[in-house]
Amino acid sequence: MTTIGPARAATGYATATAPSSLFLTGIAAGVITGAVEIGVMAVEALARRRFLFLPREAVWMAPAAAVATFAIPAAGFALLARIRPSPGLRRAAAAGYALLGCGSVLLWYPQLHWSSRLLLAAGIAARVASRTSSAWPAVARAARRVAVVGVTATLGLALAMAGWRLRTERR
């Protein structure tokens, strides 16, 4: 095992390329994507006055499904970081998470052609990857907080919705 010099340790290189950092960044991206999907649902239902055939549980199911979807590539990036850590993996992970997140949010707009959605998501992913690569230690710290708070909030919403359903069915 190689040691990290003082210059790299001071910049946060060791913690930023850790497998747990890449995994938690993916989970945080899933939480953010789920929250954006809930916002898109609200805009579709309220601003455009469309009736959406969605259950009340969609409020917690969207973030939970996004977290579960993002957990698979996050585990892959964490495994790659464990086997062969490199700074380029951070950029690839950021691009992959942004591509997956933007692509899943753009699925709500079927009026766009599938190739347009893919190109738009890829462009946003490239931009996110270039912006986050220089500030990765700060991104990793923020992702750790967002992942913990977001997963806790999603579980809290799931429990609240289950309790609400039990309460309303007893009446």
Backbone as JSON Lines, residues from 0, in Angstrom:
{"i":0,"aa":"M","n":[0.85,-1.17,0.0],"ca":[0.0,0.0,0.0],"c":[0.9,1.23,0.0]}
{"i":1,"aa":"T","n":[0.52,2.2,-0.79],"ca":[1.33,3.41,-0.88],"c":[0.85,4.43,0.13]}
{"i":2,"aa":"T","n":[1.77,5.27,0.51],"ca":[1.42,6.34,1.44],"c":[1.15,7.62,0.66]}
{"i":3,"aa":"I","n":[0.39,8.48,1.25],"ca":[0.06,9.74,0.61],"c":[0.87,10.83,1.27]}
{"i":4,"aa":"G","n":[1.54,11.6,0.46],"ca":[2.4,12.66,0.98],"c":[1.61,13.78,1.64]}
{"i":5,"aa":"P","n":[2.32,14.69,2.33],"ca":[1.62,15.76,3.03],"c":[0.85,16.69,2.1]}
{"i":6,"aa":"A","n":[1.34,16.9,0.87],"ca":[0.63,17.8,-0.04],"c":[-0.71,17.21,-0.45]}
{"i":7,"aa":"R","n":[-0.74,15.91,-0.72],"ca":[-1.99,15.28,-1.12],"c":[-2.93,15.15,0.07]}
{"i":8,"aa":"A","n":[-2.41,14.87,1.25],"ca":[-3.26,14.75,2.42],"c":[-3.88,16.1,2.78]}
{"i":9,"aa":"A","n":[-3.16,17.18,2.56],"ca":[-3.68,18.51,2.88],"c":[-4.8,18.92,1.93]}
{"i":10,"aa":"T","n":[-4.77,18.45,0.7],"ca":[-5.81,18.82,-0.26],"c":[-7.03,17.93,-0.16]}
{"i":11,"aa":"G","n":[-6.99,16.9,0.65],"ca":[-8.12,16.02,0.79],"c":[-8.16,14.93,-0.26]}
{"i":12,"aa":"Y","n":[-7.04,14.66,-0.93],"ca":[-7.0,13.65,-1.99],"c":[-7.36,12.28,-1.44]}
{"i":13,"aa":"A","n":[-6.86,11.97,-0.23],"ca":[-7.08,10.64,0.33],"c":[-8.56,10.39,0.62]}
{"i":14,"aa":"T","n":[-9.23,11.35,1.2],"ca":[-10.64,11.14,1.53],"c":[-11.53,11.29,0.3]}
{"i":15,"aa":"A","n":[-11.14,12.11,-0.65],"ca":[-11.99,12.34,-1.81],"c":[-11.99,11.16,-2.77]}
{"i":16,"aa":"T","n":[-10.92,10.39,-2.82],"ca":[-10.89,9.24,-3.71],"c":[-11.23,7.95,-2.98]}
{"i":17,"aa":"A","n":[-11.62,8.05,-1.73],"ca":[-12.0,6.86,-0.99],"c":[-13.26,6.25,-1.6]}
{"i":18,"aa":"P","n":[-13.37,4.93,-1.58],"ca":[-14.57,4.3,-2.12],"c":[-15.86,4.78,-1.45]}
{"i":19,"aa":"S","n":[-15.8,5.03,-0.15],"ca":[-17.01,5.5,0.53],"c":[-17.42,6.88,0.04]}
{"i":20,"aa":"S","n":[-16.45,7.7,-0.32],"ca":[-16.75,9.03,-0.84],"c":[-17.48,8.94,-2.17]}
{"i":21,"aa":"L","n":[-17.03,8.07,-3.06],"ca":[-17.69,7.91,-4.34],"c":[-19.07,7.3,-4.18]}
{"i":22,"aa":"F","n":[-19.21,6.36,-3.24],"ca":[-20.51,5.73,-3.01],"c":[-21.51,6.74,-2.44]}
{"i":23,"aa":"L","n":[-21.09,7.5,-1.43],"ca":[-22.0,8.48,-0.83],"c":[-22.35,9.61,-1.79]}
{"i":24,"aa":"T","n":[-21.43,9.94,-2.69],"ca":[-21.74,10.94,-3.7],"c":[-22.83,10.43,-4.63]}
{"i":25,"aa":"G","n":[-22.78,9.15,-4.98],"ca":[-23.83,8.57,-5.8],"c":[-25.17,8.54,-5.09]}
{"i":26,"aa":"I","n":[-25.16,8.22,-3.81],"ca":[-26.4,8.2,-3.03],"c":[-26.96,9.62,-2.93]}
{"i":27,"aa":"A","n":[-26.09,10.6,-2.7],"ca":[-26.55,12.0,-2.64],"c":[-27.12,12.44,-3.98]}
{"i":28,"aa":"A","n":[-26.51,12.02,-5.08],"ca":[-27.05,12.35,-6.39],"c":[-28.43,11.72,-6.58]}
{"i":29,"aa":"G","n":[-28.63,10.52,-6.06],"ca":[-29.94,9.89,-6.12],"c":[-30.97,10.65,-5.3]}
{"i":30,"aa":"V","n":[-30.58,11.11,-4.12],"ca":[-31.5,11.89,-3.28],"c":[-31.89,13.19,-4.0]}
{"i":31,"aa":"I","n":[-30.91,13.87,-4.58],"ca":[-31.18,15.12,-5.28],"c":[-32.07,14.87,-6.5]}
{"i":32,"aa":"T","n":[-31.79,13.8,-7.23],"ca":[-32.61,13.46,-8.39],"c":[-34.04,13.15,-7.98]}
{"i":33,"aa":"G","n":[-34.21,12.42,-6.89],"ca":[-35.56,12.13,-6.4],"c":[-36.3,13.38,-5.98]}
{"i":34,"aa":"A","n":[-35.61,14.31,-5.36],"ca":[-36.24,15.58,-4.97],"c":[-36.62,16.39,-6.2]}
{"i":35,"aa":"V","n":[-35.77,16.4,-7.21],"ca":[-36.09,17.12,-8.45],"c":[-37.28,16.47,-9.15]}
{"i":36,"aa":"E","n":[-37.35,15.15,-9.13],"ca":[-38.49,14.46,-9.73],"c":[-39.79,14.81,-9.02]}
{"i":37,"aa":"I","n":[-39.75,14.94,-7.7],"ca":[-40.94,15.36,-6.96],"c":[-41.32,16.78,-7.37]}
{"i":38,"aa":"G","n":[-40.32,17.65,-7.54],"ca":[-40.6,19.0,-8.01],"c":[-41.21,19.02,-9.39]}
{"i":39,"aa":"V","n":[-40.72,18.17,-10.28],"ca":[-41.28,18.09,-11.63],"c":[-42.72,17.6,-11.57]}
{"i":40,"aa":"M","n":[-42.99,16.62,-10.69],"ca":[-44.36,16.13,-10.52],"c":[-45.27,17.26,-10.03]}
{"i":41,"aa":"A","n":[-44.77,18.05,-9.09],"ca":[-45.57,19.16,-8.56],"c":[-45.85,20.2,-9.63]}
{"i":42,"aa":"V","n":[-44.86,20.5,-10.45],"ca":[-45.06,21.46,-11.54],"c":[-46.07,20.93,-12.55]}
{"i":43,"aa":"E","n":[-45.94,19.66,-12.88],"ca":[-46.89,19.06,-13.83],"c":[-48.31,19.08,-13.27]}
{"i":44,"aa":"A","n":[-48.46,18.83,-11.99],"ca":[-49.79,18.76,-11.39],"c":[-50.39,20.13,-11.12]}
{"i":45,"aa":"L","n":[-49.58,21.07,-10.64],"ca":[-50.11,22.36,-10.22],"c":[-50.05,23.43,-11.3]}
{"i":46,"aa":"A","n":[-48.9,23.65,-11.85],"ca":[-48.72,24.75,-12.8],"c":[-49.39,24.46,-14.13]}
{"i":47,"aa":"R","n":[-49.3,23.25,-14.59],"ca":[-49.89,22.9,-15.88],"c":[-51.3,22.36,-15.76]}
{"i":48,"aa":"R","n":[-51.76,22.23,-14.53],"ca":[-53.12,21.76,-14.23],"c":[-53.41,20.42,-14.89]}
{"i":49,"aa":"R","n":[-52.46,19.51,-14.77],"ca":[-52.65,18.17,-15.29],"c":[-52.95,17.23,-14.13]}
{"i":50,"aa":"F","n":[-53.76,16.26,-14.4],"ca":[-54.04,15.25,-13.39],"c":[-53.04,14.12,-13.58]}
{"i":51,"aa":"L","n":[-52.27,13.86,-12.56],"ca":[-51.28,12.79,-12.61],"c":[-51.83,11.58,-11.88]}
{"i":52,"aa":"F","n":[-51.75,10.46,-12.52],"ca":[-52.21,9.23,-11.91],"c":[-51.1,8.63,-11.06]}
{"i":53,"aa":"L","n":[-50.85,9.27,-9.94],"ca":[-49.8,8.84,-9.03],"c":[-50.37,8.7,-7.62]}
{"i":54,"aa":"P","n":[-49.93,7.71,-6.89],"ca":[-50.41,7.58,-5.52],"c":[-49.72,8.61,-4.62]}
{"i":55,"aa":"R","n":[-50.27,8.77,-3.42],"ca":[-49.65,9.69,-2.46],"c":[-48.24,9.23,-2.09]}
{"i":56,"aa":"E","n":[-48.01,7.94,-2.17],"ca":[-46.71,7.4,-1.79],"c":[-45.6,7.78,-2.76]}
{"i":57,"aa":"A","n":[-45.93,8.41,-3.87],"ca":[-44.91,8.84,-4.83],"c":[-43.96,9.85,-4.2]}
{"i":58,"aa":"V","n":[-44.41,10.52,-3.13],"ca":[-43.56,11.51,-2.46],"c":[-42.32,10.85,-1.88]}
{"i":59,"aa":"W","n":[-42.43,9.64,-1.38],"ca":[-41.24,8.98,-0.85],"c":[-40.72,7.91,-1.8]}
{"i":60,"aa":"M","n":[-41.59,7.42,-2.69],"ca":[-41.14,6.37,-3.62],"c":[-40.18,6.91,-4.67]}
{"i":61,"aa":"A","n":[-40.38,8.14,-5.12],"ca":[-39.49,8.71,-6.14],"c":[-38.06,8.84,-5.61]}
{"i":62,"aa":"P","n":[-37.83,9.42,-4.43],"ca":[-36.46,9.46,-3.94],"c":[-35.9,8.07,-3.61]}
{"i":63,"aa":"A","n":[-36.75,7.18,-3.1],"ca":[-36.26,5.83,-2.78],"c":[-35.86,5.08,-4.04]}
{"i":64,"aa":"A","n":[-36.65,5.22,-5.1],"ca":[-36.31,4.56,-6.36],"c":[-35.06,5.18,-6.98]}
{"i":65,"aa":"A","n":[-34.92,6.48,-6.87],"ca":[-33.72,7.13,-7.4],"c":[-32.49,6.7,-6.63]}
{"i":66,"aa":"V","n":[-32.59,6.61,-5.31],"ca":[-31.45,6.16,-4.5],"c":[-31.09,4.72,-4.86]}
{"i":67,"aa":"A","n":[-32.11,3.87,-5.02],"ca":[-31.83,2.48,-5.39],"c":[-31.21,2.39,-6.78]}
{"i":68,"aa":"T","n":[-31.65,3.24,-7.69],"ca":[-31.08,3.25,-9.04],"c":[-29.64,3.74,-9.03]}
{"i":69,"aa":"F","n":[-29.36,4.76,-8.24],"ca":[-28.01,5.3,-8.18],"c":[-27.07,4.42,-7.36]}
{"i":70,"aa":"A","n":[-27.6,3.57,-6.5],"ca":[-26.74,2.73,-5.67],"c":[-25.96,1.72,-6.51]}
{"i":71,"aa":"I","n":[-26.52,1.3,-7.62],"ca":[-25.84,0.3,-8.46],"c":[-24.58,0.88,-9.1]}
{"i":72,"aa":"P","n":[-24.65,2.0,-9.84],"ca":[-23.39,2.55,-10.36],"c":[-22.48,3.08,-9.26]}
{"i":73,"aa":"A","n":[-23.06,3.55,-8.15],"ca":[-22.23,4.02,-7.04],"c":[-21.4,2.88,-6.47]}
{"i":74,"aa":"A","n":[-22.0,1.72,-6.35],"ca":[-21.24,0.55,-5.87],"c":[-20.15,0.17,-6.87]}
{"i":75,"aa":"G","n":[-20.46,0.3,-8.17],"ca":[-19.45,0.01,-9.19],"c":[-18.27,0.97,-9.13]}
{"i":76,"aa":"F","n":[-18.56,2.27,-8.97],"ca":[-17.48,3.25,-8.86],"c":[-16.68,3.05,-7.57]}
{"i":77,"aa":"A","n":[-17.37,2.68,-6.49],"ca":[-16.66,2.43,-5.23],"c":[-15.76,1.21,-5.36]}
{"i":78,"aa":"L","n":[-16.23,0.19,-6.05],"ca":[-15.4,-1.0,-6.26],"c":[-14.19,-0.67,-7.13]}
{"i":79,"aa":"L","n":[-14.4,0.13,-8.17],"ca":[-13.26,0.55,-9.0],"c":[-12.26,1.39,-8.2]}
{"i":80,"aa":"A","n":[-12.77,2.25,-7.32],"ca":[-11.88,3.06,-6.49],"c":[-11.11,2.19,-5.51]}
{"i":81,"aa":"R","n":[-11.72,1.12,-5.08],"ca":[-11.04,0.2,-4.16],"c":[-9.94,-0.58,-4.89]}
{"i":82,"aa":"I","n":[-10.23,-0.99,-6.12],"ca":[-9.27,-1.79,-6.88],"c":[-8.16,-0.92,-7.45]}
{"i":83,"aa":"R","n":[-8.55,0.18,-8.1],"ca":[-7.58,1.04,-8.77],"c":[-7.97,2.5,-8.62]}
{"i":84,"aa":"P","n":[-7.57,3.14,-7.52],"ca":[-7.95,4.56,-7.33],"c":[-7.2,5.47,-8.3]}
{"i":85,"aa":"S","n":[-7.92,6.43,-8.82],"ca":[-7.31,7.42,-9.69],"c":[-8.16,8.69,-9.66]}
{"i":86,"aa":"P","n":[-7.55,9.86,-9.87],"ca":[-8.33,11.1,-9.89],"c":[-9.32,11.16,-11.05]}
{"i":87,"aa":"G","n":[-9.05,10.48,-12.13],"ca":[-9.98,10.45,-13.26],"c":[-11.27,9.74,-12.93]}
{"i":88,"aa":"L","n":[-11.24,8.88,-11.94],"ca":[-12.45,8.16,-11.53],"c":[-13.46,9.12,-10.91]}
{"i":89,"aa":"R","n":[-12.97,10.14,-10.23],"ca":[-13.87,11.14,-9.65],"c":[-14.65,11.85,-10.75]}
{"i":90,"aa":"R","n":[-13.97,12.23,-11.82],"ca":[-14.63,12.92,-12.93],"c":[-15.61,11.98,-13.63]}
{"i":91,"aa":"A","n":[-15.22,10.73,-13.8],"ca":[-16.11,9.76,-14.44],"c":[-17.35,9.51,-13.58]}
{"i":92,"aa":"A","n":[-17.16,9.44,-12.26],"ca":[-18.3,9.24,-11.37],"c":[-19.24,10.44,-11.41]}
{"i":93,"aa":"A","n":[-18.68,11.64,-11.38],"ca":[-19.52,12.85,-11.44],"c":[-20.29,12.9,-12.75]}
{"i":94,"aa":"A","n":[-19.62,12.56,-13.85],"ca":[-20.3,12.56,-15.15],"c":[-21.38,11.48,-15.2]}
{"i":95,"aa":"G","n":[-21.08,10.32,-14.68],"ca":[-22.07,9.23,-14.68],"c":[-23.28,9.56,-13.84]}
{"i":96,"aa":"Y","n":[-23.06,10.11,-12.66],"ca":[-24.19,10.48,-11.8],"c":[-25.02,11.59,-12.43]}
{"i":97,"aa":"A","n":[-24.37,12.57,-13.03],"ca":[-25.1,13.68,-13.66],"c":[-25.88,13.19,-14.88]}
{"i":98,"aa":"L","n":[-25.28,12.29,-15.65],"ca":[-25.96,11.75,-16.82],"c":[-27.19,10.96,-16.4]}
{"i":99,"aa":"L","n":[-27.05,10.13,-15.39],"ca":[-28.18,9.33,-14.91],"c":[-29.26,10.23,-14.31]}
{"i":100,"aa":"G","n":[-28.86,11.22,-13.54],"ca":[-29.84,12.11,-12.92],"c":[-30.58,12.96,-13.93]}
{"i":101,"aa":"C","n":[-29.85,13.59,-14.83],"ca":[-30.51,14.43,-15.84],"c":[-31.36,13.58,-16.78]}
{"i":102,"aa":"G","n":[-30.86,12.43,-17.13],"ca":[-31.64,11.54,-18.0],"c":[-32.94,11.1,-17.38]}
{"i":103,"aa":"S","n":[-32.92,10.79,-16.09],"ca":[-34.15,10.34,-15.45],"c":[-35.13,11.49,-15.25]}
{"i":104,"aa":"V","n":[-34.64,12.69,-15.0],"ca":[-35.55,13.84,-14.87],"c":[-36.12,14.21,-16.23]}
{"i":105,"aa":"L","n":[-35.33,14.12,-17.27],"ca":[-35.82,14.47,-18.61],"c":[-36.81,13.45,-19.16]}
{"i":106,"aa":"L","n":[-36.92,12.29,-18.54],"ca":[-37.93,11.33,-18.96],"c":[-39.35,11.87,-18.75]}
{"i":107,"aa":"W","n":[-39.5,12.86,-17.89],"ca":[-40.8,13.46,-17.64],"c":[-41.27,14.33,-18.8]}
{"i":108,"aa":"Y","n":[-40.41,14.55,-19.8],"ca":[-40.76,15.4,-20.93],"c":[-40.76,14.57,-22.21]}
{"i":109,"aa":"P","n":[-41.85,13.84,-22.46],"ca":[-41.89,12.99,-23.65],"c":[-41.97,13.77,-24.96]}
{"i":110,"aa":"Q","n":[-42.25,15.08,-24.89],"ca":[-42.3,15.86,-26.11],"c":[-40.91,16.06,-26.72]}
{"i":111,"aa":"L","n":[-39.87,15.84,-25.92],"ca":[-38.5,15.87,-26.46],"c":[-38.17,14.51,-27.07]}
{"i":112,"aa":"H","n":[-37.49,14.52,-28.17],"ca":[-37.05,13.27,-28.79],"c":[-36.03,12.59,-27.87]}
{"i":113,"aa":"W","n":[-35.96,11.28,-27.9],"ca":[-35.07,10.55,-27.0],"c":[-33.61,10.94,-27.22]}
{"i":114,"aa":"S","n":[-33.24,11.21,-28.47],"ca":[-31.85,11.6,-28.73],"c":[-31.57,13.01,-28.19]}
{"i":115,"aa":"S","n":[-32.56,13.87,-28.22],"ca":[-32.39,15.21,-27.65],"c":[-32.22,15.14,-26.14]}
{"i":116,"aa":"R","n":[-32.99,14.28,-25.51],"ca":[-32.86,14.1,-24.06],"c":[-31.48,13.56,-23.7]}
{"i":117,"aa":"L","n":[-31.02,12.6,-24.49],"ca":[-29.7,12.01,-24.23],"c":[-28.59,13.02,-24.44]}
{"i":118,"aa":"L","n":[-28.65,13.8,-25.5],"ca":[-27.63,14.81,-25.75],"c":[-27.64,15.91,-24.71]}
{"i":119,"aa":"L","n":[-28.81,16.33,-24.28],"ca":[-28.92,17.35,-23.24],"c":[-28.35,16.83,-21.92]}
{"i":120,"aa":"A","n":[-28.7,15.6,-21.57],"ca":[-28.17,15.01,-20.34],"c":[-26.65,14.84,-20.42]}
{"i":121,"aa":"A","n":[-26.14,14.44,-21.58],"ca":[-24.69,14.28,-21.73],"c":[-23.97,15.62,-21.63]}
{"i":122,"aa":"G","n":[-24.55,16.67,-22.19],"ca":[-23.94,17.99,-22.09],"c":[-23.9,18.49,-20.66]}
{"i":123,"aa":"I","n":[-24.99,18.31,-19.94],"ca":[-25.02,18.71,-18.54],"c":[-24.03,17.88,-17.73]}
{"i":124,"aa":"A","n":[-23.94,16.6,-18.04],"ca":[-23.01,15.72,-17.32],"c":[-21.56,16.14,-17.54]}
{"i":125,"aa":"A","n":[-21.22,16.5,-18.76],"ca":[-19.86,16.95,-19.03],"c":[-19.55,18.23,-18.28]}
{"i":126,"aa":"R","n":[-20.52,19.12,-18.22],"ca":[-20.33,20.39,-17.5],"c":[-20.18,20.15,-16.01]}
{"i":127,"aa":"V","n":[-21.0,19.29,-15.45],"ca":[-20.92,18.98,-14.02],"c":[-19.58,18.32,-13.7]}
{"i":128,"aa":"A","n":[-19.14,17.4,-14.54],"ca":[-17.87,16.72,-14.3],"c":[-16.7,17.68,-14.31]}
{"i":129,"aa":"S","n":[-16.71,18.64,-15.22],"ca":[-15.6,19.58,-15.27],"c":[-15.63,20.54,-14.08]}
{"i":130,"aa":"R","n":[-16.82,20.89,-13.62],"ca":[-16.93,21.81,-12.48],"c":[-16.58,21.15,-11.14]}
{"i":131,"aa":"T","n":[-16.96,19.89,-10.99],"ca":[-16.76,19.24,-9.69],"c":[-15.37,18.64,-9.53]}
{"i":132,"aa":"S","n":[-14.64,18.45,-10.61],"ca":[-13.35,17.78,-10.48],"c":[-12.35,18.62,-9.69]}
{"i":133,"aa":"S","n":[-12.42,19.93,-9.81],"ca":[-11.47,20.77,-9.09],"c":[-11.85,20.95,-7.62]}
{"i":134,"aa":"A","n":[-13.11,20.8,-7.3],"ca":[-13.56,21.01,-5.93],"c":[-14.1,19.72,-5.32]}
{"i":135,"aa":"W","n":[-13.5,18.58,-5.68],"ca":[-14.05,17.3,-5.25],"c":[-14.08,17.11,-3.73]}
{"i":136,"aa":"P","n":[-13.08,17.51,-2.96],"ca":[-13.19,17.31,-1.51],"c":[-14.41,18.03,-0.91]}
{"i":137,"aa":"A","n":[-14.71,19.22,-1.38],"ca":[-15.9,19.93,-0.9],"c":[-17.17,19.22,-1.36]}
{"i":138,"aa":"V","n":[-17.16,18.71,-2.58],"ca":[-18.31,17.96,-3.09],"c":[-18.53,16.71,-2.27]}
{"i":139,"aa":"A","n":[-17.45,16.02,-1.92],"ca":[-17.57,14.79,-1.13],"c":[-18.11,15.09,0.27]}
{"i":140,"aa":"R","n":[-17.67,16.19,0.88],"ca":[-18.2,16.55,2.2],"c":[-19.68,16.89,2.13]}
{"i":141,"aa":"A","n":[-20.06,17.66,1.12],"ca":[-21.48,18.02,0.97],"c":[-22.32,16.79,0.66]}
{"i":142,"aa":"A","n":[-21.78,15.89,-0.16],"ca":[-22.52,14.68,-0.51],"c":[-22.75,13.8,0.71]}
{"i":143,"aa":"R","n":[-21.79,13.75,1.6],"ca":[-21.95,12.96,2.81],"c":[-23.14,13.47,3.61]}
{"i":144,"aa":"R","n":[-23.24,14.79,3.73],"ca":[-24.35,15.38,4.49],"c":[-25.69,15.17,3.78]}
{"i":145,"aa":"V","n":[-25.7,15.41,2.49],"ca":[-26.95,15.28,1.73],"c":[-27.43,13.83,1.74]}
{"i":146,"aa":"A","n":[-26.51,12.87,1.62],"ca":[-26.89,11.47,1.61],"c":[-27.54,11.07,2.93]}
{"i":147,"aa":"V","n":[-26.94,11.45,4.03],"ca":[-27.48,11.08,5.34],"c":[-28.83,11.74,5.58]}
{"i":148,"aa":"V","n":[-28.91,13.04,5.34],"ca":[-30.16,13.77,5.57],"c":[-31.24,13.3,4.59]}
{"i":149,"aa":"G","n":[-30.9,13.11,3.34],"ca":[-31.88,12.7,2.34],"c":[-32.43,11.31,2.57]}
{"i":150,"aa":"V","n":[-31.57,10.37,2.88],"ca":[-32.05,9.0,3.14],"c":[-32.88,8.98,4.41]}
{"i":151,"aa":"T","n":[-32.48,9.73,5.43],"ca":[-33.27,9.81,6.66],"c":[-34.63,10.44,6.39]}
{"i":152,"aa":"A","n":[-34.67,11.5,5.6],"ca":[-35.94,12.14,5.27],"c":[-36.83,11.21,4.45]}
{"i":153,"aa":"T","n":[-36.24,10.46,3.53],"ca":[-37.02,9.53,2.73],"c":[-37.63,8.44,3.6]}
{"i":154,"aa":"L","n":[-36.84,7.91,4.52],"ca":[-37.37,6.9,5.44],"c":[-38.45,7.51,6.34]}
{"i":155,"aa":"G","n":[-38.24,8.74,6.79],"ca":[-39.24,9.41,7.6],"c":[-40.55,9.61,6.85]}
{"i":156,"aa":"L","n":[-40.45,10.01,5.57],"ca":[-41.65,10.16,4.74],"c":[-42.36,8.83,4.54]}
{"i":157,"aa":"A","n":[-41.59,7.78,4.34],"ca":[-42.19,6.45,4.16],"c":[-42.94,6.03,5.41]}
{"i":158,"aa":"L","n":[-42.34,6.23,6.56],"ca":[-43.01,5.88,7.81],"c":[-44.23,6.76,8.06]}
{"i":159,"aa":"A","n":[-44.12,8.05,7.74],"ca":[-45.26,8.95,7.93],"c":[-46.42,8.57,7.0]}
{"i":160,"aa":"M","n":[-46.11,8.23,5.77],"ca":[-47.18,7.83,4.84],"c":[-47.82,6.52,5.27]}
{"i":161,"aa":"A","n":[-47.03,5.59,5.78],"ca":[-47.6,4.33,6.28],"c":[-48.48,4.6,7.5]}
{"i":162,"aa":"G","n":[-48.03,5.46,8.38],"ca":[-48.84,5.82,9.54],"c":[-50.12,6.54,9.14]}
{"i":163,"aa":"W","n":[-50.02,7.43,8.16],"ca":[-51.2,8.14,7.68],"c":[-52.2,7.16,7.08]}
{"i":164,"aa":"R","n":[-51.73,6.22,6.32],"ca":[-52.62,5.22,5.71],"c":[-53.31,4.39,6.79]}
{"i":165,"aa":"L","n":[-52.55,3.95,7.79],"ca":[-53.15,3.18,8.89],"c":[-54.19,4.01,9.63]}
{"i":166,"aa":"R","n":[-53.9,5.26,9.83],"ca":[-54.82,6.15,10.56],"c":[-56.11,6.37,9.77]}
{"i":167,"aa":"T","n":[-56.0,6.61,8.48],"ca":[-57.19,6.87,7.67],"c":[-58.01,5.62,7.43]}
{"i":168,"aa":"E","n":[-57.39,4.45,7.4],"ca":[-58.15,3.22,7.18],"c":[-58.9,2.77,8.42]}
{"i":169,"aa":"R","n":[-58.52,3.23,9.58],"ca":[-59.22,2.86,10.81],"c":[-60.51,3.65,10.99]}
{"i":170,"aa":"R","n":[-60.66,4.75,10.32],"ca":[-61.88,5.57,10.48],"c":[-63.07,4.98,9.85]}
